[in-house]
Amino acid sequence: MDNRFSRWWHANAPTRESLEKSRVLAPVAHRVLEPSLWRFTRRSVPRGVALGLFVGIFLLIPGVQIAGAAIFALPFRANIPVAAAMTFLSNPATTPLILMASVWLGNWMLGRSADASGFMALVDGHASIGQWCAWLFSEAAPAMLLGLFLISLASAVLGYVGADWFWRRRMGRKWQARKLRIGKRTESSALEEIARI
């Protein structure tokens, strides 16, 4: 499966040259296409995870999440593909849970008893801008926004720590395997020298 996906990705992924020629990216191409933002390094990957989780959970607007994560990756020197991928944590299956948890947490922090059903009715009913503005000034909006901020902040911190731990563990195992390989080589070369004598 990995091999098939890898072949598909290399065949269909946009090249650096095609992105440089894009009229949409032309004003910011020199910043977005900087090679250090696309490399998977010890520092850029955890930053990308944290940034993608924060933006993906806090914004909750499809399309804006990926663009927001890519834009915020520039000043934070985070890995752009990882940041964009982590925004997919908030998807149609997880969004209602995130919203309910954020309203509950916001209510608890602010000492209110706002109801999230008004928000869900606006989403389901394809509300107008006026209805959204009226909801923003209701009691539920501050609770939800505070809850979203706190949940996204906690997710970003946990994501950063988890990605950093995973990266260090993975690199540690690679170094251990390398030491074993080098040790076996030196052992076998020493035995060959002894056999020659």
C-alpha positions as CSV (number, residue, x, y, z in Angstrom):
1,M,0.0,0.0,0.0
2,D,2.8,2.4,1.0
3,N,4.6,1.7,-2.3
4,R,1.5,2.3,-4.4
5,F,0.7,5.5,-2.6
6,S,4.3,6.7,-2.9
7,R,4.2,6.0,-6.7
8,W,0.9,7.8,-7.0
9,W,2.1,10.8,-5.0
10,H,5.3,11.2,-7.0
11,A,3.4,11.0,-10.2
12,N,0.6,13.4,-9.3
13,A,2.1,15.8,-6.7
14,P,2.9,19.3,-8.0
15,T,6.6,19.9,-8.6
16,R,8.5,22.8,-7.2
17,E,8.8,24.3,-10.7
18,S,5.1,24.1,-11.3
19,L,4.4,25.8,-7.9
20,E,6.9,28.5,-8.7
21,K,5.1,29.2,-12.0
22,S,1.7,29.3,-10.4
23,R,0.1,32.8,-10.7
24,V,-1.7,32.3,-7.3
25,L,1.5,31.6,-5.5
26,A,3.7,34.1,-7.4
27,P,3.7,36.9,-4.7
28,V,4.7,34.5,-1.9
29,A,6.4,31.7,-3.8
30,H,9.9,32.6,-2.6
31,R,8.7,32.2,1.1
32,V,6.4,29.3,0.7
33,L,8.8,27.2,-1.4
34,E,11.7,27.7,0.9
35,P,13.3,24.2,1.1
36,S,13.6,24.3,4.9
37,L,9.8,24.5,5.3
38,W,9.4,21.3,3.3
39,R,12.1,19.1,5.0
40,F,11.2,16.7,7.8
41,T,13.5,17.8,10.6
42,R,13.6,17.3,14.4
43,R,12.3,20.9,15.0
44,S,10.0,21.5,12.0
45,V,7.9,18.4,12.3
46,P,6.7,19.0,15.9
47,R,6.1,22.6,15.1
48,G,4.0,21.5,12.1
49,V,2.0,19.1,14.2
50,A,1.4,21.8,16.9
51,L,0.5,24.5,14.4
52,G,-1.8,22.2,12.3
53,L,-3.7,21.0,15.4
54,F,-4.1,24.6,16.7
55,V,-5.3,26.0,13.4
56,G,-7.4,22.9,12.5
57,I,-9.3,22.9,15.7
58,F,-9.6,26.6,16.3
59,L,-10.7,27.7,12.8
60,L,-13.1,24.8,12.0
61,I,-13.7,26.2,8.5
62,P,-12.8,23.7,5.7
63,G,-10.3,25.1,3.2
64,V,-9.3,27.9,5.5
65,Q,-7.7,25.5,7.9
66,I,-5.1,24.3,5.4
67,A,-4.4,27.7,4.0
68,G,-4.1,29.1,7.5
69,A,-1.8,26.4,8.6
70,A,0.4,27.0,5.6
71,I,0.5,30.7,6.2
72,F,1.2,30.4,9.9
73,A,4.0,27.8,9.2
74,L,6.1,30.6,7.5
75,P,6.9,32.7,10.6
76,F,7.1,29.7,12.9
77,R,9.4,27.8,10.5
78,A,7.1,24.7,10.7
79,N,6.9,21.9,8.2
80,I,4.1,22.9,5.8
81,P,3.0,19.5,4.7
82,V,2.7,18.3,8.3
83,A,0.9,21.4,9.4
84,A,-1.6,21.0,6.5
85,A,-2.1,17.3,7.2
86,M,-2.8,17.8,10.9
87,T,-5.7,20.1,10.1
88,F,-7.6,17.0,9.0
89,L,-8.0,16.0,12.6
90,S,-11.1,18.2,12.6
91,N,-13.4,16.6,10.1
92,P,-17.1,16.0,9.8
93,A,-16.9,13.1,12.2
94,T,-15.0,15.0,14.9
95,T,-16.3,18.6,14.5
96,P,-19.6,18.1,16.5
97,L,-17.6,16.5,19.3
98,I,-15.1,19.4,19.3
99,L,-17.9,22.0,19.3
100,M,-19.8,20.3,22.1
101,A,-16.6,20.0,24.2
102,S,-15.7,23.6,23.5
103,V,-19.1,24.9,24.6
104,W,-19.0,22.8,27.7
105,L,-15.5,23.9,28.6
106,G,-16.3,27.5,27.8
107,N,-19.4,27.4,30.0
108,W,-17.4,25.8,32.8
109,M,-14.6,28.5,32.6
110,L,-17.0,31.4,32.3
111,G,-19.6,30.1,34.7
112,R,-22.4,30.2,32.2
113,S,-25.0,27.8,30.9
114,A,-25.1,28.4,27.2
115,D,-26.5,25.9,24.8
116,A,-24.8,24.7,21.6
117,S,-28.0,23.8,19.9
118,G,-28.4,27.3,18.4
119,F,-25.0,26.9,16.7
120,M,-25.9,23.5,15.3
121,A,-29.2,24.9,14.0
122,L,-27.4,27.7,12.2
123,V,-25.0,25.2,10.6
124,D,-27.8,22.8,9.6
125,G,-30.1,25.6,8.3
126,H,-27.4,27.4,6.2
127,A,-27.9,30.6,8.1
128,S,-27.4,34.1,6.7
129,I,-24.7,36.5,7.8
130,G,-27.2,38.4,9.9
131,Q,-28.2,35.3,11.8
132,W,-24.5,34.5,12.3
133,C,-23.8,38.0,13.7
134,A,-26.8,37.7,16.0
135,W,-25.4,34.4,17.3
136,L,-22.0,35.9,17.8
137,F,-23.5,38.3,20.3
138,S,-25.4,35.6,22.1
139,E,-24.3,33.9,25.3
140,A,-23.0,30.7,23.6
141,A,-20.5,32.4,21.3
142,P,-17.9,33.5,23.9
143,A,-18.2,30.2,25.7
144,M,-17.6,28.3,22.4
145,L,-14.7,30.6,21.3
146,L,-12.9,30.3,24.7
147,G,-13.5,26.5,24.7
148,L,-12.1,26.2,21.1
149,F,-9.1,28.3,22.0
150,L,-8.3,26.2,25.1
151,I,-8.9,22.8,23.4
152,S,-6.8,23.9,20.4
153,L,-4.0,25.2,22.7
154,A,-4.0,21.9,24.7
155,S,-4.0,19.9,21.5
156,A,-1.1,21.9,20.1
157,V,1.0,21.4,23.2
158,L,0.3,17.7,23.4
159,G,0.9,17.3,19.7
160,Y,4.2,19.1,20.0
161,V,5.4,17.0,22.9
162,G,4.1,13.8,21.3
163,A,5.7,14.5,17.9
164,D,9.0,15.5,19.6
165,W,9.0,12.3,21.7
166,F,8.2,10.1,18.7
167,W,10.9,11.8,16.6
168,R,13.6,11.4,19.3
169,R,12.6,7.7,19.9
170,R,12.6,7.0,16.1
171,M,16.0,8.6,15.7
172,G,17.4,6.8,18.8
173,R,16.4,3.5,17.3
174,K,18.0,4.3,14.0
175,W,21.2,5.3,15.7
176,Q,21.1,2.0,17.8
177,A,20.7,0.0,14.6
178,R,23.5,1.9,12.9
179,K,25.8,1.3,15.8
180,L,25.0,-2.5,15.7
181,R,25.7,-2.6,11.9
182,I,29.0,-0.7,12.3
183,G,29.9,-3.0,15.3
184,K,29.3,-6.1,13.2
185,R,31.3,-4.7,10.3
186,T,34.3,-3.9,12.5
187,E,34.0,-7.3,14.2
188,S,34.0,-9.2,10.9
189,S,36.8,-7.1,9.5
190,A,38.9,-7.8,12.6
191,L,38.2,-11.5,12.2
192,E,39.3,-11.4,8.6
193,E,42.6,-9.7,9.5
194,I,43.2,-12.3,12.2
195,A,42.5,-15.0,9.6
196,R,45.0,-13.5,7.2
197,I,47.8,-13.6,9.8
